[in-house]
Amino acid sequence: MQVAVFEDGAAENFLPLTYTKAVFDLRVGRFTLLERVERLFGRVEYAYVRPHLEEFYALDRGLEAAEDSDLELLLVNPRYVLDDGAMEELRSLGGSSGWFVLVHGGDLVGAKLPGALAHEASRLGFNSEHVLKGFGGRVPVLRLEKARALSHPWELIEANAEVLPSDLKVSEGVEGDVDETAKVVGKGGLRVEEGAVVEPYAVFDTRGGGILVEKGAVIKPFAYIEGPAYIGRGTVIMPGARIRSGCSIGPVCRVGGEVEESIIHGYSNKYHDGFLGHAYVGEWVNLGALTTNSDLKNTYGTVRFGPKKVDTGRQKVGAFIADMVKTSIGTLLYTGKSVGVASHLHGIVAEDVPSFTIYAKSLGIEPVELELESALKTLERMMARRGLLPTNAVKRLLTLVFRITERERLQAGVRKGRFDLKAP
């Protein structure tokens, strides 16, 4: 039996983060949701994703929909992977004989199906009501009365703080090069992997939880890291940085200033001073010096998020920044704002910004569309600084996302033309 993951209709709730990646590639804690599925069920061989992502995942990740109609699949909804009860039920059922679908409300939590029925479920959007009607009683249905799924982007931040303590239950020890002046406070546990470097006078506060510094990471002098915290491989924490509790910083990032309860997915820079709080930052993002997001309204009221102004029910909600975004010096983002793929920000950002948009309203300039070729060239330059280049599949994916988000820009009044900071 092979393991497959799938996206359902809730993938749209996580936009703009999920324009360029599947829901299962979002990071929560030390791992992505896909990595969490694999830790529970073994290697994932197949994936069912939204149409515009299919080529990228097939070519760059080797994950595509199963074509063999006789192949038996264990289908896992990665949005439920943090629910231990749901996953234990799915694992138990997967080990028994016979097909089944496991549902919770309108969601398909998981299933054991032949390839042909998995394809049929995919065509039905993995919506439990549509699947059950379409299958017409051909497969037994099992229902979960209570289950927890990730359904909105702000829940990623909450879950991150929750799962970090268990993610960081690794054997305590220092294998890397740690300066003798570095200080560990508390007994929460510190792990510094081989190849990591901790420079003079860094402080690790483990009173609130453990801290993991992966191989190749560098903690610069006078940096302060408060657990629970995860510092990914090859990441550099800059001198004097304040990494507050509940942070997950993925691989090959450069992070300075103050960061609190946030996720930085990987390969992104927040090199200078500035505050990032209760935020999610995608890949290949560069936040210019003093870029700061608000995560609390002046009224202390709950934050509304997205174009439908969904009430999050939370007082603290920061920014949700998609892949390849760039901000200029001193950019300020209001509470609970989202920034679309590859957009460039200047000044004060008091509203959501569509993908491929140059935004500088506070400077008296109406939003202008960022040309696709410019976005591709910028990505190529940034990746080259890490010794990498975008693949053809990445370029084609960005082209698709550019087209998909055209209506979004049109509705937001983004014009085509030349961006000029000297404009009145």
C-alpha positions as a Markdown table, in Angstrom:
| # | Residue | x | y | z |
|---|---|---|---|---|
| 1 | Met | 0.0 | 0.0 | 0.0 |
| 2 | Gln | 1.3 | 3.4 | -1.0 |
| 3 | Val | 0.8 | 6.7 | 0.8 |
| 4 | Ala | -0.7 | 9.7 | -0.9 |
| 5 | Val | -1.5 | 13.2 | 0.3 |
| 6 | Phe | -4.2 | 15.5 | -1.1 |
| 7 | Glu | -5.5 | 19.1 | -1.1 |
| 8 | Asp | -9.1 | 19.8 | -0.6 |
| 9 | Gly | -11.2 | 23.0 | -1.0 |
| 10 | Ala | -9.6 | 24.5 | 2.1 |
| 11 | Ala | -6.4 | 25.1 | 0.2 |
| 12 | Glu | -7.9 | 28.3 | -1.0 |
| 13 | Asn | -8.3 | 29.6 | 2.6 |
| 14 | Phe | -4.5 | 29.7 | 2.8 |
| 15 | Leu | -4.0 | 32.1 | -0.1 |
| 16 | Pro | -1.7 | 33.8 | -1.0 |
| 17 | Leu | 0.7 | 31.4 | 0.8 |
| 18 | Thr | -0.6 | 28.5 | -1.3 |
| 19 | Tyr | -0.4 | 30.0 | -4.7 |
| 20 | Thr | 3.1 | 28.6 | -5.2 |
| 21 | Lys | 3.0 | 25.6 | -2.9 |
| 22 | Ala | 0.5 | 22.9 | -1.8 |
| 23 | Val | -1.0 | 23.1 | 1.7 |
| 24 | Phe | 1.1 | 20.1 | 2.7 |
| 25 | Asp | 4.3 | 22.1 | 2.1 |
| 26 | Leu | 3.4 | 24.7 | 4.7 |
| 27 | Arg | 5.7 | 24.6 | 7.7 |
| 28 | Val | 4.4 | 24.2 | 11.3 |
| 29 | Gly | 7.1 | 23.7 | 13.9 |
| 30 | Arg | 10.2 | 22.0 | 12.9 |
| 31 | Phe | 8.5 | 20.2 | 9.9 |
| 32 | Thr | 6.3 | 20.8 | 6.9 |
| 33 | Leu | 2.9 | 19.1 | 7.0 |
| 34 | Leu | 4.2 | 16.6 | 4.3 |
| 35 | Glu | 7.2 | 15.8 | 6.5 |
| 36 | Arg | 4.8 | 15.1 | 9.4 |
| 37 | Val | 2.7 | 12.7 | 7.3 |
| 38 | Glu | 5.9 | 10.9 | 6.4 |
| 39 | Arg | 6.9 | 10.6 | 10.0 |
| 40 | Leu | 3.6 | 8.9 | 10.7 |
| 41 | Phe | 3.0 | 6.8 | 7.6 |
| 42 | Gly | 6.3 | 6.5 | 5.8 |
| 43 | Arg | 7.3 | 7.9 | 2.5 |
| 44 | Val | 4.7 | 9.7 | 0.5 |
| 45 | Glu | 4.7 | 8.5 | -3.1 |
| 46 | Tyr | 1.8 | 10.4 | -4.7 |
| 47 | Ala | 0.0 | 13.7 | -4.3 |
| 48 | Tyr | -3.2 | 15.2 | -5.6 |
| 49 | Val | -2.9 | 19.0 | -5.9 |
| 50 | Arg | -4.7 | 21.9 | -7.6 |
| 51 | Pro | -4.3 | 21.9 | -11.4 |
| 52 | His | -1.8 | 24.7 | -11.6 |
| 53 | Leu | 0.6 | 22.9 | -9.2 |
| 54 | Glu | 0.5 | 19.5 | -10.9 |
| 55 | Glu | 3.4 | 20.0 | -13.3 |
| 56 | Phe | 5.7 | 21.6 | -10.6 |
| 57 | Tyr | 5.1 | 18.8 | -8.1 |
| 58 | Ala | 5.5 | 16.1 | -10.8 |
| 59 | Leu | 8.7 | 17.5 | -12.2 |
| 60 | Asp | 10.4 | 19.1 | -9.2 |
| 61 | Arg | 9.2 | 17.0 | -6.4 |
| 62 | Gly | 8.4 | 13.6 | -8.1 |
| 63 | Leu | 4.9 | 13.7 | -6.6 |
| 64 | Glu | 1.9 | 13.2 | -8.9 |
| 65 | Ala | -1.5 | 11.5 | -8.9 |
| 66 | Ala | -1.4 | 7.7 | -9.1 |
| 67 | Glu | -2.2 | 6.5 | -12.6 |
| 68 | Asp | -2.4 | 2.7 | -11.8 |
| 69 | Ser | -6.1 | 2.0 | -11.2 |
| 70 | Asp | -5.2 | -1.2 | -9.3 |
| 71 | Leu | -2.8 | 0.5 | -6.9 |
| 72 | Glu | -4.0 | 0.6 | -3.3 |
| 73 | Leu | -3.5 | 3.9 | -1.7 |
| 74 | Leu | -3.7 | 5.3 | 1.8 |
| 75 | Leu | -4.9 | 8.8 | 1.3 |
| 76 | Val | -4.0 | 11.4 | 4.1 |
| 77 | Asn | -5.4 | 14.9 | 4.5 |
| 78 | Pro | -2.4 | 16.8 | 5.8 |
| 79 | Arg | -4.5 | 19.5 | 7.3 |
| 80 | Tyr | -5.5 | 16.9 | 10.0 |
| 81 | Val | -2.0 | 15.6 | 10.7 |
| 82 | Leu | -1.7 | 17.5 | 13.9 |
| 83 | Asp | -4.7 | 15.7 | 15.4 |
| 84 | Asp | -3.2 | 12.7 | 17.1 |
| 85 | Gly | -6.5 | 11.0 | 17.5 |
| 86 | Ala | -7.5 | 11.4 | 13.9 |
| 87 | Met | -4.1 | 10.1 | 12.7 |
| 88 | Glu | -4.2 | 7.1 | 15.1 |
| 89 | Glu | -7.6 | 6.2 | 13.8 |
| 90 | Leu | -6.4 | 6.5 | 10.2 |
| 91 | Arg | -3.3 | 4.5 | 10.9 |
| 92 | Ser | -5.3 | 1.7 | 12.6 |
| 93 | Leu | -7.8 | 1.6 | 9.7 |
| 94 | Gly | -5.0 | 1.6 | 7.1 |
| 95 | Gly | -3.6 | -1.6 | 8.6 |
| 96 | Ser | -6.9 | -3.5 | 8.2 |
| 97 | Ser | -8.2 | -5.1 | 5.1 |
| 98 | Gly | -10.8 | -3.5 | 2.9 |
| 99 | Trp | -11.4 | 0.0 | 1.6 |
| 100 | Phe | -12.9 | 2.9 | 3.6 |
| 101 | Val | -13.3 | 6.6 | 3.8 |
| 102 | Leu | -12.9 | 8.5 | 7.0 |
| 103 | Val | -14.8 | 11.8 | 7.2 |
| 104 | His | -15.3 | 14.7 | 9.6 |
| 105 | Gly | -18.1 | 17.1 | 8.6 |
| 106 | Gly | -17.5 | 18.2 | 5.1 |
| 107 | Asp | -13.9 | 17.0 | 5.1 |
| 108 | Leu | -12.3 | 13.8 | 3.9 |
| 109 | Val | -9.7 | 13.0 | 6.7 |
| 110 | Gly | -8.3 | 10.0 | 4.9 |
| 111 | Ala | -9.2 | 6.9 | 2.9 |
| 112 | Lys | -8.0 | 3.6 | 1.7 |
| 113 | Leu | -8.9 | 3.2 | -1.9 |
| 114 | Pro | -7.7 | 1.8 | -5.2 |
| 115 | Gly | -6.2 | 4.3 | -7.7 |
| 116 | Ala | -9.4 | 4.5 | -9.8 |
| 117 | Leu | -11.5 | 5.6 | -6.8 |
| 118 | Ala | -8.8 | 8.0 | -5.6 |
| 119 | His | -8.9 | 9.7 | -9.0 |
| 120 | Glu | -12.7 | 9.9 | -8.7 |
| 121 | Ala | -12.4 | 11.4 | -5.2 |
| 122 | Ser | -9.9 | 13.9 | -6.7 |
| 123 | Arg | -12.4 | 15.0 | -9.3 |
| 124 | Leu | -14.9 | 15.5 | -6.6 |
| 125 | Gly | -12.5 | 17.8 | -4.7 |
| 126 | Phe | -12.1 | 15.4 | -1.8 |
| 127 | Asn | -15.2 | 16.9 | -0.3 |
| 128 | Ser | -16.8 | 14.3 | 1.9 |
| 129 | Glu | -20.4 | 15.0 | 0.8 |
| 130 | His | -19.6 | 14.9 | -2.9 |
| 131 | Val | -17.4 | 11.8 | -2.5 |
| 132 | Leu | -20.0 | 9.9 | -0.5 |
| 133 | Lys | -22.7 | 10.8 | -3.1 |
| 134 | Gly | -20.4 | 9.9 | -6.0 |
| 135 | Phe | -19.3 | 6.6 | -4.5 |
| 136 | Gly | -22.9 | 5.6 | -4.1 |
| 137 | Gly | -22.3 | 3.3 | -1.1 |
| 138 | Arg | -19.5 | 1.4 | -2.8 |
| 139 | Val | -17.1 | 2.1 | 0.1 |
| 140 | Pro | -17.8 | 1.9 | 3.9 |
| 141 | Val | -17.9 | 5.3 | 5.5 |
| 142 | Leu | -16.5 | 6.0 | 9.0 |
| 143 | Arg | -17.1 | 9.3 | 10.8 |
| 144 | Leu | -15.0 | 11.2 | 13.3 |
| 145 | Glu | -17.2 | 13.2 | 15.6 |
| 146 | Lys | -14.4 | 15.4 | 16.9 |
| 147 | Ala | -11.3 | 16.2 | 15.0 |
| 148 | Arg | -9.0 | 19.3 | 14.5 |
| 149 | Ala | -7.9 | 20.5 | 11.2 |
| 150 | Leu | -5.8 | 23.5 | 10.1 |
| 151 | Ser | -8.3 | 25.6 | 8.2 |
| 152 | His | -6.9 | 29.2 | 8.1 |
| 153 | Pro | -3.4 | 30.7 | 8.0 |
| 154 | Trp | -3.5 | 32.2 | 11.5 |
| 155 | Glu | -4.0 | 28.7 | 12.8 |
| 156 | Leu | -0.5 | 27.8 | 11.5 |
| 157 | Ile | 1.0 | 30.3 | 14.0 |
| 158 | Glu | -1.0 | 28.9 | 16.9 |
| 159 | Ala | -0.2 | 25.3 | 16.0 |
| 160 | Asn | 3.5 | 26.3 | 15.6 |
| 161 | Ala | 3.7 | 27.3 | 19.3 |
| 162 | Glu | 1.9 | 24.2 | 20.3 |
| 163 | Val | 3.9 | 21.6 | 18.5 |
| 164 | Leu | 7.4 | 23.1 | 18.9 |
| 165 | Pro | 7.9 | 21.6 | 22.4 |
| 166 | Ser | 7.3 | 18.1 | 21.2 |
| 167 | Asp | 9.2 | 18.7 | 18.0 |
| 168 | Leu | 12.3 | 19.8 | 20.0 |
| 169 | Lys | 12.4 | 16.8 | 22.3 |
| 170 | Val | 15.7 | 15.7 | 20.9 |
| 171 | Ser | 18.6 | 14.6 | 22.9 |
| 172 | Glu | 20.2 | 17.5 | 24.6 |
| 173 | Gly | 23.8 | 18.1 | 23.7 |
| 174 | Val | 26.4 | 20.3 | 22.0 |
| 175 | Glu | 28.2 | 18.9 | 19.0 |
| 176 | Gly | 28.8 | 22.1 | 17.2 |
| 177 | Asp | 31.4 | 24.8 | 17.9 |
| 178 | Val | 30.0 | 26.9 | 20.9 |
| 179 | Asp | 32.0 | 29.7 | 22.3 |
| 180 | Glu | 32.7 | 29.4 | 26.0 |
| 181 | Thr | 31.1 | 32.8 | 26.7 |
| 182 | Ala | 27.7 | 31.7 | 25.4 |
| 183 | Lys | 25.1 | 31.4 | 28.1 |
| 184 | Val | 22.3 | 28.8 | 28.6 |
| 185 | Val | 19.5 | 29.8 | 31.0 |
| 186 | Gly | 17.0 | 27.3 | 32.3 |
| 187 | Lys | 16.7 | 23.5 | 31.9 |
| 188 | Gly | 14.4 | 23.2 | 28.8 |
| 189 | Gly | 17.2 | 21.7 | 26.8 |
| 190 | Leu | 19.6 | 23.0 | 24.1 |
| 191 | Arg | 20.7 | 21.0 | 21.1 |
| 192 | Val | 23.5 | 22.4 | 18.8 |
| 193 | Glu | 24.1 | 20.0 | 16.0 |
| 194 | Glu | 27.5 | 19.2 | 14.5 |
| 195 | Gly | 28.7 | 21.9 | 12.1 |
| 196 | Ala | 26.7 | 24.7 | 13.8 |
| 197 | Val | 28.5 | 27.6 | 15.3 |
| 198 | Val | 27.6 | 29.7 | 18.3 |
| 199 | Glu | 29.7 | 32.9 | 18.6 |
| 200 | Pro | 30.6 | 34.9 | 21.8 |
| 201 | Tyr | 28.0 | 36.0 | 24.2 |
| 202 | Ala | 24.9 | 34.4 | 22.6 |
| 203 | Val | 22.2 | 33.7 | 25.1 |
| 204 | Phe | 19.8 | 30.7 | 25.0 |
| 205 | Asp | 16.8 | 31.0 | 27.3 |
| 206 | Thr | 15.3 | 27.6 | 27.7 |
| 207 | Arg | 13.0 | 28.3 | 30.6 |
| 208 | Gly | 10.0 | 28.2 | 28.3 |
| 209 | Gly | 11.1 | 25.3 | 26.2 |
| 210 | Gly | 13.9 | 23.7 | 24.2 |
| 211 | Ile | 16.0 | 25.1 | 21.4 |
| 212 | Leu | 17.3 | 23.3 | 18.4 |
| 213 | Val | 20.1 | 24.7 | 16.3 |
| 214 | Glu | 20.6 | 22.5 | 13.2 |
| 215 | Lys | 23.9 | 21.8 | 11.4 |
| 216 | Gly | 25.5 | 24.7 | 9.5 |
| 217 | Ala | 23.5 | 27.3 | 11.4 |
| 218 | Val | 25.5 | 30.3 | 12.9 |
| 219 | Ile | 24.4 | 32.2 | 16.0 |
| 220 | Lys | 26.2 | 35.5 | 15.9 |
| 221 | Pro | 27.5 | 37.5 | 19.0 |
| 222 | Phe | 24.9 | 38.8 | 21.5 |
| 223 | Ala | 22.0 | 37.1 | 19.8 |
| 224 | Tyr | 19.2 | 36.1 | 22.3 |
| 225 | Ile | 17.0 | 33.0 | 21.5 |
| 226 | Glu | 14.1 | 32.1 | 23.7 |
| 227 | Gly | 12.7 | 28.6 | 23.6 |
| 228 | Pro | 10.8 | 26.9 | 22.3 |
| 229 | Ala | 12.6 | 27.8 | 19.1 |
| 230 | Tyr | 13.8 | 26.0 | 16.0 |
| 231 | Ile | 16.7 | 27.3 | 13.9 |
| 232 | Gly | 17.1 | 25.4 | 10.6 |
| 233 | Arg | 20.2 | 24.2 | 8.8 |
| 234 | Gly | 22.4 | 26.9 | 7.4 |
| 235 | Thr | 20.5 | 29.8 | 8.9 |
| 236 | Val | 22.4 | 32.8 | 10.4 |
| 237 | Ile | 21.0 | 34.6 | 13.4 |
| 238 | Met | 22.5 | 38.1 | 13.2 |
| 239 | Pro | 24.3 | 39.9 | 16.0 |
| 240 | Gly | 22.0 | 41.2 | 18.7 |
| 241 | Ala | 18.9 | 39.5 | 17.2 |
| 242 | Arg | 16.0 | 38.8 | 19.6 |
| 243 | Ile | 14.3 | 35.5 | 18.7 |
| 244 | Arg | 11.3 | 35.3 | 21.1 |
| 245 | Ser | 9.5 | 32.1 | 22.0 |
| 246 | Gly | 7.4 | 30.2 | 19.5 |
| 247 | Cys | 9.6 | 30.8 | 16.4 |
| 248 | Ser | 10.4 | 28.4 | 13.6 |
| 249 | Ile | 13.0 | 29.6 | 11.2 |
| 250 | Gly | 13.6 | 27.2 | 8.3 |
| 251 | Pro | 16.8 | 26.5 | 6.3 |
| 252 | Val | 19.2 | 29.1 | 4.9 |
| 253 | Cys | 17.7 | 32.2 | 6.3 |
| 254 | Arg | 19.3 | 35.4 | 7.6 |
| 255 | Val | 17.4 | 36.8 | 10.6 |
| 256 | Gly | 18.0 | 39.9 | 12.7 |
| 257 | Gly | 16.0 | 42.3 | 14.8 |
| 258 | Glu | 13.1 | 41.0 | 16.8 |
| 259 | Val | 10.9 | 38.0 | 15.9 |
| 260 | Glu | 8.1 | 36.6 | 18.0 |
| 261 | Glu | 5.8 | 33.6 | 17.5 |
| 262 | Ser | 6.5 | 33.5 | 13.7 |
| 263 | Ile | 7.3 | 31.1 | 11.0 |
| 264 | Ile | 9.9 | 31.9 | 8.3 |
| 265 | His | 9.6 | 29.1 | 5.8 |
| 266 | Gly | 13.2 | 29.1 | 4.4 |
| 267 | Tyr | 15.7 | 30.8 | 2.1 |
| 268 | Ser | 14.4 | 34.2 | 3.3 |
| 269 | Asn | 16.1 | 37.3 | 4.7 |
| 270 | Lys | 15.2 | 39.6 | 7.6 |
| 271 | Tyr | 18.8 | 40.7 | 8.0 |
| 272 | His | 18.3 | 44.0 | 9.8 |
| 273 | Asp | 16.4 | 45.5 | 12.7 |
| 274 | Gly | 12.6 | 45.6 | 12.6 |
| 275 | Phe | 9.8 | 43.5 | 14.3 |
| 276 | Leu | 8.1 | 40.4 | 12.9 |
| 277 | Gly | 5.3 | 39.0 | 15.1 |
| 278 | His | 2.6 | 36.3 | 14.7 |
| 279 | Ala | 3.6 | 36.2 | 11.1 |
| 280 | Tyr | 4.2 | 33.6 | 8.3 |
| 281 | Val | 7.0 | 34.4 | 5.8 |
| 282 | Gly | 7.4 | 32.3 | 2.7 |
| 283 | Glu | 10.5 | 31.4 | 0.7 |
| 284 | Trp | 12.8 | 33.7 | -1.2 |
| 285 | Val | 11.5 | 36.8 | 0.7 |
| 286 | Asn | 13.7 | 39.8 | 1.5 |
| 287 | Leu | 12.5 | 42.1 | 4.2 |
| 288 | Gly | 14.4 | 45.4 | 4.0 |
| 289 | Ala | 15.9 | 47.2 | 7.0 |
| 290 | Leu | 13.4 | 48.2 | 9.7 |
| 291 | Thr | 10.5 | 46.4 | 8.0 |
| 292 | Thr | 7.9 | 45.9 | 10.8 |
| 293 | Asn | 4.5 | 44.3 | 11.0 |
| 294 | Ser | 1.8 | 45.0 | 13.6 |
| 295 | Asp | 0.2 | 42.1 | 15.3 |
| 296 | Leu | -2.2 | 43.9 | 17.6 |
| 297 | Lys | -4.9 | 46.5 | 16.9 |
| 298 | Asn | -5.0 | 49.8 | 18.8 |
| 299 | Thr | -8.5 | 48.8 | 20.1 |
| 300 | Tyr | -7.2 | 45.4 | 21.3 |
| 301 | Gly | -10.1 | 44.0 | 19.3 |
| 302 | Thr | -10.1 | 40.8 | 17.3 |
| 303 | Val | -8.5 | 40.9 | 13.9 |
| 304 | Arg | -10.4 | 40.4 | 10.6 |
| 305 | Phe | -8.5 | 38.7 | 7.8 |
| 306 | Gly | -8.7 | 38.5 | 4.1 |
| 307 | Pro | -11.0 | 39.9 | 1.4 |
| 308 | Lys | -14.0 | 38.4 | 3.2 |
| 309 | Lys | -13.0 | 40.0 | 6.5 |
| 310 | Val | -13.2 | 36.8 | 8.4 |
| 311 | Asp | -13.1 | 37.4 | 12.1 |
| 312 | Thr | -10.2 | 35.4 | 13.4 |
| 313 | Gly | -11.4 | 35.6 | 17.0 |
| 314 | Arg | -7.7 | 36.4 | 17.9 |
| 315 | Gln | -6.2 | 39.6 | 19.2 |
| 316 | Lys | -2.8 | 38.9 | 17.8 |
| 317 | Val | -2.5 | 38.3 | 14.1 |
| 318 | Gly | 0.5 | 39.4 | 12.1 |
| 319 | Ala | 1.4 | 39.5 | 8.4 |
| 320 | Phe | 1.1 | 36.6 | 5.9 |
| 321 | Ile | 3.8 | 37.1 | 3.3 |
| 322 | Ala | 3.8 | 34.8 | 0.2 |
| 323 | Asp | 6.9 | 33.6 | -1.6 |
| 324 | Met | 9.3 | 36.0 | -3.3 |
| 325 | Val | 8.0 | 39.2 | -1.7 |
| 326 | Lys | 10.4 | 42.1 | -1.3 |
| 327 | Thr | 10.1 | 45.1 | 1.0 |
| 328 | Ser | 12.1 | 48.4 | 0.9 |
| 329 | Ile | 13.6 | 50.1 | 3.9 |
| 330 | Gly | 11.2 | 51.1 | 6.6 |
| 331 | Thr | 8.2 | 49.3 | 5.3 |
| 332 | Leu | 5.4 | 49.1 | 7.9 |
| 333 | Leu | 2.5 | 46.5 | 7.6 |
| 334 | Tyr | -0.8 | 47.0 | 9.5 |
| 335 | Thr | -2.3 | 44.2 | 11.6 |
| 336 | Gly | -3.4 | 41.0 | 9.8 |
| 337 | Lys | -2.4 | 41.9 | 6.3 |
| 338 | Ser | -1.5 | 39.5 | 3.5 |
| 339 | Val | 1.0 | 40.1 | 0.7 |
| 340 | Gly | 0.8 | 38.2 | -2.5 |
| 341 | Val | 3.5 | 36.3 | -4.5 |
| 342 | Ala | 6.5 | 38.4 | -5.7 |
| 343 | Ser | 5.0 | 41.7 | -4.7 |
| 344 | His | 7.2 | 44.7 | -3.8 |
| 345 | Leu | 6.3 | 47.0 | -0.9 |
| 346 | His | 7.2 | 50.6 | -0.1 |
| 347 | Gly | 6.1 | 52.7 | 2.9 |
| 348 | Ile | 3.0 | 52.0 | 4.9 |
| 349 | Val | 0.9 | 49.0 | 3.9 |
| 350 | Ala | -2.6 | 49.4 | 5.3 |
| 351 | Glu | -4.4 | 46.9 | 3.1 |
| 352 | Asp | -3.9 | 43.4 | 1.5 |
| 353 | Val | -1.6 | 43.5 | -1.5 |
| 354 | Pro | -2.3 | 41.3 | -4.5 |
| 355 | Ser | 0.4 | 39.1 | -6.1 |
| 356 | Phe | 2.8 | 40.7 | -8.6 |
| 357 | Thr | 2.1 | 44.2 | -7.4 |
| 358 | Ile | 4.4 | 47.2 | -6.7 |
| 359 | Tyr | 2.7 | 48.9 | -3.8 |
| 360 | Ala | 3.6 | 52.4 | -2.6 |
| 361 | Lys | 0.3 | 54.1 | -1.8 |
| 362 | Ser | 1.6 | 56.0 | 1.2 |
| 363 | Leu | 4.1 | 57.6 | -1.1 |
| 364 | Gly | 1.3 | 58.9 | -3.3 |
| 365 | Ile | 1.8 | 56.3 | -6.0 |
| 366 | Glu | -1.1 | 54.0 | -7.1 |
| 367 | Pro | -0.3 | 50.2 | -7.2 |
| 368 | Val | 1.5 | 49.1 | -10.4 |
| 369 | Glu | 1.7 | 45.5 | -11.8 |
| 370 | Leu | 5.1 | 43.9 | -11.5 |
| 371 | Glu | 6.0 | 42.5 | -14.9 |
| 372 | Leu | 6.4 | 38.7 | -14.9 |
| 373 | Glu | 9.9 | 38.9 | -16.5 |
| 374 | Ser | 11.0 | 41.3 | -13.7 |
| 375 | Ala | 9.8 | 38.8 | -11.1 |
| 376 | Leu | 11.6 | 35.9 | -12.7 |
| 377 | Lys | 14.8 | 37.9 | -13.1 |
| 378 | Thr | 14.7 | 39.0 | -9.5 |
| 379 | Leu | 14.2 | 35.4 | -8.3 |
| 380 | Glu | 17.1 | 34.2 | -10.5 |
| 381 | Arg | 19.4 | 36.8 | -8.9 |
| 382 | Met | 18.3 | 36.0 | -5.4 |
| 383 | Met | 18.7 | 32.3 | -5.8 |
| 384 | Ala | 22.1 | 32.7 | -7.4 |
| 385 | Arg | 23.3 | 34.3 | -4.1 |
| 386 | Arg | 22.6 | 30.9 | -2.5 |
| 387 | Gly | 24.2 | 29.0 | -5.4 |
| 388 | Leu | 20.9 | 27.9 | -6.9 |
| 389 | Leu | 18.8 | 28.6 | -10.0 |
| 390 | Pro | 15.1 | 28.4 | -10.6 |
| 391 | Thr | 14.1 | 25.3 | -12.6 |
| 392 | Asn | 11.9 | 25.5 | -15.7 |
| 393 | Ala | 9.1 | 24.0 | -13.7 |
| 394 | Val | 9.4 | 26.9 | -11.2 |
| 395 | Lys | 9.3 | 29.4 | -14.0 |
| 396 | Arg | 6.3 | 27.9 | -15.5 |
| 397 | Leu | 4.5 | 27.8 | -12.2 |
| 398 | Leu | 5.2 | 31.5 | -11.7 |
| 399 | Thr | 3.8 | 32.2 | -15.1 |
| 400 | Leu | 0.6 | 30.3 | -14.2 |
| 401 | Val | 0.3 | 32.1 | -10.9 |
| 402 | Phe | 0.8 | 35.5 | -12.7 |
| 403 | Arg | -2.2 | 34.6 | -15.0 |
| 404 | Ile | -4.3 | 33.2 | -12.2 |
| 405 | Thr | -3.9 | 36.4 | -10.1 |
| 406 | Glu | -4.7 | 38.9 | -12.9 |
| 407 | Arg | -8.3 | 39.3 | -11.9 |
| 408 | Glu | -7.2 | 39.8 | -8.3 |
| 409 | Arg | -5.0 | 42.7 | -9.4 |
| 410 | Leu | -7.8 | 44.1 | -11.6 |
| 411 | Gln | -10.3 | 44.1 | -8.8 |
| 412 | Ala | -7.8 | 45.9 | -6.5 |
| 413 | Gly | -7.2 | 48.6 | -9.1 |
| 414 | Val | -3.6 | 47.7 | -9.9 |
| 415 | Arg | -2.6 | 49.4 | -13.1 |
| 416 | Lys | -0.2 | 48.4 | -15.8 |
| 417 | Gly | 2.7 | 50.7 | -16.5 |
| 418 | Arg | 6.0 | 52.0 | -15.2 |
| 419 | Phe | 6.6 | 52.4 | -11.5 |
| 420 | Asp | 8.3 | 55.7 | -10.6 |
| 421 | Leu | 9.1 | 56.6 | -7.0 |
| 422 | Lys | 9.4 | 60.2 | -8.1 |
| 423 | Ala | 5.8 | 60.3 | -9.0 |
| 424 | Pro | 3.7 | 62.9 | -7.1 |
